């Protein structure tokens, strides 16, 4: 075989970057793949790296298996026909079987843009993300299940007495899958990946932060969305919130009752940011007068709230645990919190059925889910019982953040918390980080993301050329967006339509950091209003002239 030296140099450089954190045996295995397989290197008669057309790739199972190596299980390949306006692609699925089993999927489009996108997964994961989002845009797109299989992302039972799976879930599985599938993409296309991106929300956002902090050379750009980066604190907060809600049997708030709360919040706090748009743009200044909804009032509203419901709402917004410990935050009412699609306060904080088993759960319970239970409670309980106590019965009512939560931080923080916020290695290598959070997120308080952004800017030591993070990091707060947008109205009632991936891609290619992202509020396909969402701490400011619903009439200040 005649080796194209330019191709060899590019692949060798990429190989060195990707395997620096691996064991020697893993390095030798991957090196053998690069040296021995013709697919790994372009020959003198092969396609140029500068070629713009997508080379034909083989979707043959045996070809893919040879490229992946021996530790592969349940491998399958199939050609998927293009959808309307999309591109056909080769879908590769299987498991890496080294330490355990890590399920993965990879989609290789017939019209490839030369880039690789790896998608994170939220909750306790259990299956790879849907790849259509990336492959429809021309990215070779991949994801993995974090090292265990489960159809229900709130299920943590698999973690009991299995330290290897815990390590896979919190650190190694996604990195291993991303590194190997990125290399496989280059090998099958016979062309080095031009740029590699990571995008994920919640637990997936935390996975992105782990890559930036612990494996800084895997990705050129990372989008971390409402990241669960401080899990030891977050799970503590979930259980503490549940204690507040279940203190009285009649504290439960129905979806209908909460809609009245949401309407009240918007009515009282909409204009605090100087703009009347049906959204609360400054939740920290919002202190709703919930007494207006009291059933004891002279003018009863319908529906109305009893005293215990009002007390619970007020305490959730100003809990003692948040004042006593850094990393724990109030869950603030911010408008757009209603639960039309199961992503608002009722589903995450109160549960969706009266009682909903969330009141009665005690040491005798041995089930992974409870109909009607609040999602936040289930996540916190699953961590408490199956990660912390390895399956032993626990009474969540006995949990205390000031003791159990501190113990979690001390015992597990180094593994589960993505808090190594000096990102100088990632930025020094040219990496870009785009972080955003929704102001109406009921499960991961947006203040937790502000805390992360501030830590990054304060603790990153900088690069040789630039002592600041200005050219490498951007943070955005999205009004009216619930947990894990931006995929349309399903994720809130505010500016839920924006293109974070497009902004990151342009940033990496051009080197110009986005100071604002255009976002839209829509009703179906109709655009209600548009707005520039400014990089924190700047805010969109009305110019004083023109339509308030047009982004062109705002600037960042």
Secondary structure, 3 states (H helix, E strand, C coil): CCECHHHHHHHHHHHHHHCCCCCHHHHHHHHHHHHHCHHHCCECCCCCCCCCCCCCCCCCHHHHHHHHCCCEEEEEEEEECCCCCCCCEEEEEEEECCCCCEEEEEEEECCCCCEEEEECCCCCCCCCCCCHHHHCCCCEEEEECCCCCCCCCCCCHHHCCCHHHHHHHHHHHHHHHHHHHHHHHHHHHCCCCCEEEEEEECHHHHHHHHHHHHCCCCCCEEEEECCCCCHHHHHHHHHHHHHHHCCCCCCCCCHHHHHHHHHHHHHHHHHHHCCCCCCCCCHHHCCCCHHHHECCCCCCCCCCECHHHHHHHHHHHCCHHHHHCCCCCCCCCCCCCCCCCCCCHHHHHHCCCCCCCCCCCCCCCCCCCCCCCCHHHHHHHHHHHHHHCCCCCCCHHHCCHHHHHHHHHHHHHHHHCCCCCCCHHHHHCCCEEEEEEECCCCCCCHHHHHHHHHHHHHHCCCCCCCCCCCCCEEEEEECCECCCCCCCHHHECCCCEECHHHHHHHHHHHCCCCCEEEEEEEECCEEEEEEEEECCCCCEEECCCCCCCCHHHEEEC
